[in-house]
Amino acid sequence: MPTMADVARSAGVSVATVSHVLNDTRPVLPHTRQAVLDAVEELGYTPNTLARSLVTSRTRSIGLAVSAISNPYFTEILQGVEAAALEHGYSLLIADPHDDPEHERKVVQLLHERRVDGMIVAPSADPRELVAYLTRHDVPAVFLDRVIDSPEDHAPRFDQVCADSAEPTARLITHLAGLGHRRIALVAGRPGLSTTRERTTGYRHGLAAAGYPFDERLVVHGDSASAGGERATAALLALAAPPTALVTANNAMTIGALRALREHGLSVPDDIALCCFDDFEWADLFTPRLTAIAQPGRQIGAESVRVLLERLAAPDRPARTVRLECAFVHRTSCGCADEPERSAEAPRPR
């Protein structure tokens, strides 16, 4: 098996230079770097990552703790994280906290014990144990998708990467209002999640922009799950004055809402209009095609890795929150005529 010394002799450089190229620990001239990489390829040299970690105290691994990995949105995030990690020479260890605060702390501890260099975590609705553990052990971490608010007189303790939630939700509401709907309901996510709070805030802002009063009876929590979305939609349909339009706050609840509407014999959009937060690959295959807010899942994942690597390189820099823009995907479930997808700045009257 070839050694680092063999690579150095083949490339005509020192062992230290080979180490700097492979570990990215010091700038190396481009032609020298290429000579080392060519020698590595020619000899079939494989770095001893265990030995390297003992010397550098780094494992070049990242821990990812994300619930509902089977959800298409989080699958996109995972793909973005994995691609960015591999691009920078990092491996990925994945754990599912199941959106349970106690289990969340356990899987984060497990990842920490595996000596990952840093973590990317989508926090649960009650992240107090998570934050306490990361803070106590000084673990470099980035929160993604769901953010944790800091007191007004305190700077954020952790970097965070997420999509904007409030304004896109408001846009769905004003779009439906522009189509003549006055009773617009929201199937909200799990209480305690920042995404639930922000999308509910956006819902209220959208109503206010349309000049409509807020009616708490038109907001029912679906707990961010398909079954919960079905129950919430059924409860809304049971109101004495049911909604004429429905906004679901994530893709899983959209599936539950569609199931409930079918069971009640209602047609979208003829009987009730439907818009959803989270676009997904087959949303264009439904009849009608789903009008949705598309989050940049892969970009969120890749950006989280970039922010984490910046944190590892500069541990003392101030924490920051990165918010990425969503896209409004205009289809037909809102009641608009079928046409090629577009991102509409203003709703069309019907």
C-alpha positions as CSV (number, residue, x, y, z in Angstrom):
1,M,0.0,0.0,0.0
2,P,1.5,3.3,-1.0
3,T,2.5,5.8,1.7
4,M,2.6,9.6,1.9
5,A,6.3,9.3,1.5
6,D,5.8,7.5,-1.8
7,V,3.5,10.3,-3.0
8,A,6.1,12.9,-2.0
9,R,8.9,11.1,-4.0
10,S,6.6,10.7,-7.0
11,A,5.6,14.4,-7.0
12,G,9.1,15.6,-6.2
13,V,8.0,17.5,-3.0
14,S,8.3,17.1,0.7
15,V,6.0,14.9,2.9
16,A,4.9,18.1,4.6
17,T,3.8,19.6,1.2
18,V,1.8,16.4,0.5
19,S,0.2,16.8,4.0
20,H,-0.7,20.4,3.3
21,V,-2.4,19.5,0.0
22,L,-4.4,16.6,1.4
23,N,-5.4,18.3,4.6
24,D,-5.8,21.8,3.1
25,T,-3.8,23.3,6.0
26,R,-1.6,25.7,4.1
27,P,-1.7,27.4,0.7
28,V,0.2,25.5,-2.0
29,L,1.1,26.7,-5.5
30,P,-1.4,25.4,-8.1
31,H,1.2,23.4,-10.1
32,T,2.6,21.8,-6.9
33,R,-0.9,20.9,-5.7
34,Q,-1.7,19.3,-9.1
35,A,1.5,17.3,-9.0
36,V,0.6,15.9,-5.6
37,L,-2.9,15.1,-6.7
38,D,-1.6,13.4,-9.9
39,A,0.7,11.3,-7.8
40,V,-2.1,10.4,-5.4
41,E,-4.2,9.2,-8.4
42,E,-1.3,7.4,-10.1
43,L,-0.3,5.5,-6.9
44,G,-3.8,4.9,-5.6
45,Y,-2.9,6.5,-2.3
46,T,-5.7,6.5,0.3
47,P,-5.1,8.8,3.4
48,N,-5.3,7.2,6.8
49,T,-8.2,9.3,8.2
50,L,-7.9,7.8,11.7
51,A,-4.2,8.7,11.9
52,R,-4.9,12.1,10.5
53,S,-7.7,12.7,13.1
54,L,-5.3,11.8,15.9
55,V,-2.8,14.4,14.7
56,T,-5.2,17.2,13.8
57,S,-8.0,16.5,16.4
58,R,-10.4,16.7,13.4
59,T,-12.3,13.8,11.9
60,R,-13.5,15.7,8.9
61,S,-17.0,14.6,9.6
62,I,-20.3,16.4,10.2
63,G,-23.2,15.2,12.2
64,L,-26.7,15.9,10.8
65,A,-29.7,15.6,13.1
66,V,-33.0,16.0,11.1
67,S,-36.4,14.5,11.8
68,A,-38.7,13.1,9.1
69,I,-35.9,12.4,6.6
70,S,-38.5,10.6,4.4
71,N,-40.2,14.0,3.9
72,P,-39.3,15.2,0.4
73,Y,-38.4,18.6,1.8
74,F,-35.9,17.2,4.3
75,T,-34.7,14.8,1.6
76,E,-33.7,17.8,-0.5
77,I,-32.0,19.4,2.5
78,L,-30.1,16.1,3.1
79,Q,-29.0,16.1,-0.6
80,G,-27.7,19.6,-0.3
81,V,-25.8,18.9,3.0
82,E,-24.2,15.7,1.6
83,A,-23.1,17.3,-1.7
84,A,-21.6,20.3,0.0
85,A,-19.9,18.1,2.7
86,L,-18.3,15.8,0.1
87,E,-17.2,18.8,-2.0
88,H,-15.2,20.0,1.0
89,G,-13.9,16.5,1.9
90,Y,-16.2,15.8,4.8
91,S,-18.2,12.7,5.6
92,L,-21.7,12.8,7.0
93,L,-23.2,11.0,10.0
94,I,-27.0,11.2,10.1
95,A,-29.4,10.7,13.0
96,D,-33.2,11.2,13.3
97,P,-34.4,12.9,16.5
98,H,-38.0,12.1,15.7
99,D,-39.0,15.6,16.8
100,D,-38.7,14.4,20.4
101,P,-36.7,16.7,22.7
102,E,-35.3,13.9,24.9
103,H,-34.4,11.8,21.9
104,E,-33.0,14.8,20.2
105,R,-30.5,15.4,23.0
106,K,-29.5,11.7,23.0
107,V,-28.8,11.6,19.2
108,V,-26.8,14.8,19.5
109,Q,-24.8,13.4,22.3
110,L,-24.2,10.2,20.2
111,L,-23.0,12.3,17.3
112,H,-20.7,14.3,19.6
113,E,-19.3,11.1,21.1
114,R,-18.4,10.0,17.5
115,R,-16.2,13.1,17.5
116,V,-17.8,14.9,14.6
117,D,-16.2,18.3,13.9
118,G,-19.5,20.1,14.0
119,M,-23.3,19.5,13.8
120,I,-26.2,20.7,11.7
121,V,-29.5,20.3,13.5
122,A,-33.2,21.0,12.8
123,P,-34.4,21.7,16.3
124,S,-37.5,20.3,17.9
125,A,-40.4,22.4,19.3
126,D,-38.7,22.3,22.7
127,P,-34.9,22.6,22.1
128,R,-33.9,23.6,25.6
129,E,-31.9,20.3,26.3
130,L,-30.4,20.5,22.9
131,V,-29.2,24.1,23.4
132,A,-27.9,23.3,26.9
133,Y,-25.9,20.3,25.7
134,L,-24.3,22.1,22.7
135,T,-23.5,25.1,24.9
136,R,-22.1,23.1,27.8
137,H,-19.8,21.1,25.4
138,D,-19.0,24.0,23.1
139,V,-20.0,22.1,20.0
140,P,-19.9,24.0,16.8
141,A,-23.4,23.8,15.4
142,V,-25.7,25.3,12.8
143,F,-29.5,25.2,13.2
144,L,-31.4,24.7,9.9
145,D,-35.0,25.2,8.8
146,R,-36.2,25.9,12.3
147,V,-34.6,28.8,14.2
148,I,-34.3,29.5,17.8
149,D,-35.1,33.0,19.0
150,S,-32.7,34.8,21.3
151,P,-33.8,37.4,23.9
152,E,-33.8,40.9,22.5
153,D,-30.8,41.9,24.7
154,H,-28.7,38.8,23.7
155,A,-26.9,38.0,20.5
156,P,-27.7,34.7,18.9
157,R,-25.6,31.8,20.3
158,F,-25.7,29.6,17.2
159,D,-25.6,30.1,13.4
160,Q,-28.9,29.4,11.7
161,V,-30.0,28.8,8.1
162,C,-33.6,28.8,7.0
163,A,-36.1,29.9,4.4
164,D,-38.3,33.0,4.9
165,S,-41.7,31.8,6.1
166,A,-43.8,34.8,7.0
167,E,-43.9,36.8,3.7
168,P,-44.5,33.8,1.4
169,T,-47.4,32.7,3.6
170,A,-48.8,36.2,3.5
171,R,-48.5,36.1,-0.3
172,L,-50.7,33.0,-0.5
173,I,-53.3,34.7,1.6
174,T,-53.4,37.9,-0.5
175,H,-53.5,35.8,-3.7
176,L,-56.6,33.9,-2.4
177,A,-58.1,37.2,-1.2
178,G,-57.6,38.7,-4.7
179,L,-59.6,35.8,-6.1
180,G,-62.5,36.8,-4.0
181,H,-62.1,34.5,-0.9
182,R,-63.0,36.0,2.4
183,R,-63.0,32.9,4.7
184,I,-59.4,31.6,4.3
185,A,-58.3,29.0,6.8
186,L,-54.8,27.9,7.8
187,V,-53.8,24.3,8.7
188,A,-50.8,25.3,10.9
189,G,-47.9,23.1,11.9
190,R,-46.7,21.8,15.3
191,P,-47.0,24.4,18.1
192,G,-43.6,25.5,19.3
193,L,-41.8,25.3,16.0
194,S,-40.5,28.6,14.6
195,T,-41.8,27.7,11.2
196,T,-45.3,27.3,12.6
197,R,-45.0,30.6,14.4
198,E,-43.7,32.5,11.4
199,R,-46.3,31.0,8.9
200,T,-49.1,31.9,11.3
201,T,-47.7,35.4,11.6
202,G,-47.6,35.5,7.8
203,Y,-51.2,34.3,7.6
204,R,-52.3,37.2,9.9
205,H,-50.3,39.7,7.9
206,G,-51.9,38.5,4.7
207,L,-55.4,38.9,6.2
208,A,-54.5,42.4,7.4
209,A,-53.1,43.4,4.0
210,A,-56.4,42.2,2.4
211,G,-58.4,44.1,5.0
212,Y,-59.9,41.0,6.6
213,P,-60.2,40.4,10.4
214,F,-58.4,37.5,12.1
215,D,-60.7,34.7,13.1
216,E,-59.0,32.2,15.4
217,R,-61.5,29.5,14.5
218,L,-60.0,29.4,11.0
219,V,-56.5,28.4,12.3
220,V,-56.2,24.7,13.3
221,H,-53.0,22.9,14.1
222,G,-52.2,19.8,12.1
223,D,-49.0,19.1,14.0
224,S,-46.9,19.1,10.7
225,A,-48.1,15.5,9.8
226,S,-50.4,14.0,7.3
227,A,-52.8,12.6,9.9
228,G,-52.9,15.9,11.7
229,G,-53.6,17.8,8.5
230,E,-56.5,15.5,7.8
231,R,-58.0,16.0,11.3
232,A,-57.5,19.8,11.1
233,T,-59.1,20.0,7.7
234,A,-62.1,18.0,8.9
235,A,-62.5,20.3,11.9
236,L,-62.5,23.3,9.6
237,L,-65.1,21.8,7.3
238,A,-67.3,21.1,10.4
239,L,-67.6,24.8,11.2
240,A,-71.0,26.5,10.8
241,A,-69.4,28.7,8.2
242,P,-66.6,26.6,6.7
243,P,-63.7,28.2,4.8
244,T,-63.9,28.7,1.0
245,A,-60.1,28.5,0.7
246,L,-57.4,26.5,2.6
247,V,-53.7,27.1,3.1
248,T,-51.7,24.1,4.4
249,A,-48.4,24.9,6.1
250,N,-46.3,22.0,4.9
251,N,-46.4,19.2,2.4
252,A,-47.3,16.4,4.8
253,M,-50.4,18.3,5.9
254,T,-51.3,19.0,2.3
255,I,-51.7,15.3,1.7
256,G,-53.9,15.0,4.8
257,A,-56.0,17.9,3.7
258,L,-56.6,16.4,0.3
259,R,-57.6,13.2,1.9
260,A,-60.1,15.0,4.1
261,L,-61.5,17.0,1.2
262,R,-62.0,13.8,-0.8
263,E,-63.8,12.1,2.1
264,H,-66.1,15.0,2.4
265,G,-66.9,14.9,-1.3
266,L,-65.3,18.3,-2.0
267,S,-63.6,19.2,-5.3
268,V,-60.6,21.5,-5.5
269,P,-60.8,24.3,-6.6
270,D,-64.6,24.1,-7.5
271,D,-65.8,23.7,-3.9
272,I,-62.7,24.9,-2.0
273,A,-59.5,26.5,-3.1
274,L,-56.2,25.1,-1.8
275,C,-52.7,26.5,-1.6
276,C,-49.8,24.9,0.3
277,F,-46.4,25.8,1.8
278,D,-43.8,23.4,0.4
279,D,-43.7,22.4,-3.2
280,F,-42.8,18.8,-3.9
281,E,-41.9,16.8,-7.0
282,W,-45.3,15.4,-7.7
283,A,-47.3,18.5,-6.8
284,D,-47.6,19.2,-10.6
285,L,-49.2,15.7,-11.1
286,F,-52.2,16.3,-8.9
287,T,-55.5,17.3,-10.5
288,P,-55.7,20.2,-10.0
289,R,-52.0,21.1,-10.0
290,L,-51.0,22.5,-6.6
291,T,-50.3,26.2,-6.1
292,A,-47.4,26.2,-3.6
293,I,-44.5,28.0,-2.0
294,A,-41.3,26.3,-2.9
295,Q,-38.5,26.3,-0.4
296,P,-34.9,26.1,-1.6
297,G,-34.2,22.8,0.3
298,R,-30.9,21.9,-1.4
299,Q,-29.6,25.5,-1.0
300,I,-30.5,25.5,2.7
301,G,-28.5,22.3,3.1
302,A,-25.5,23.5,1.2
303,E,-25.5,26.9,2.9
304,S,-25.7,25.2,6.3
305,V,-22.4,23.3,5.5
306,R,-20.8,26.5,4.3
307,V,-21.8,28.4,7.5
308,L,-20.6,25.5,9.7
309,L,-17.2,25.4,7.9
310,E,-16.8,29.1,8.4
311,R,-17.6,28.6,12.1
312,L,-14.9,25.8,12.4
313,A,-12.4,28.2,10.7
314,A,-13.3,31.2,12.9
315,P,-14.8,29.9,16.2
316,D,-15.1,33.4,17.8
317,R,-16.9,35.2,15.1
318,P,-20.5,36.4,15.9
319,A,-23.3,34.0,15.2
320,R,-25.7,34.9,12.3
321,T,-29.0,33.9,10.8
322,V,-29.2,33.4,7.0
323,R,-32.6,33.5,5.5
324,L,-33.1,32.3,1.9
325,E,-36.0,33.3,-0.4
326,C,-38.8,31.0,-1.4
327,A,-40.6,30.9,-4.8
328,F,-44.3,31.2,-5.5
329,V,-45.3,28.4,-7.8
330,H,-48.5,29.4,-9.5
331,R,-50.7,26.4,-10.6
332,T,-54.4,25.7,-10.6
333,S,-55.5,24.5,-7.1
334,C,-56.1,28.1,-6.1
335,G,-58.8,28.4,-8.8
336,C,-56.8,30.2,-11.5
337,A,-56.9,29.0,-15.1
338,D,-54.4,26.3,-16.2
339,E,-51.3,27.8,-17.7
340,P,-47.5,27.3,-17.6
341,E,-46.1,27.7,-14.2
342,R,-45.1,31.2,-13.3
343,S,-44.1,33.2,-10.3
344,A,-46.9,35.8,-10.1
345,E,-46.4,39.2,-8.6
346,A,-50.1,40.0,-8.6
347,P,-53.1,37.6,-8.3
348,R,-55.4,37.3,-11.3
349,P,-59.1,38.0,-10.7
350,R,-61.5,35.2,-11.5
